[in-house]
Amino acid sequence: MAAMYQQVRQFPGTRDQLIQASQEAARRSGFKIRLADPAAGRVEARVRFNFWSYGENVSIQVTEGGNWVVVSSECSSPFQRADWGKNERNVTRFFEQMGILLLGGNEW
């Protein structure tokens, strides 16, 4: 199983606002969006190969009704067991961008 990191945070706003903000935050974080399904509240993105890993897959899910955003980052190579904190940095960067977009500043 590949290295992975997941975190959940709650934001103010409607589900539609959170979905739109999630897509923009992913772009601002340097992620390449592979799939955006607003009806399901889901965004799938990719982080390219870099010094720390062979790339990561980032999954963003906006829950129905609770304003919760669930973000996970997982190494794309199933053989990569150590990520040297790269997955956590991906998730942190995403939530920093969400904070800027929705709260007007970096709240994290």
Beta strands, then each sheet from edge to edge (+ up, - down):
strand 1: 4-10
strand 2: 32-37
strand 3: 42-47
strand 4: 56-62
strand 5: 68-75
sheet 1: 1+ 5- 4+ 3- 2+
end
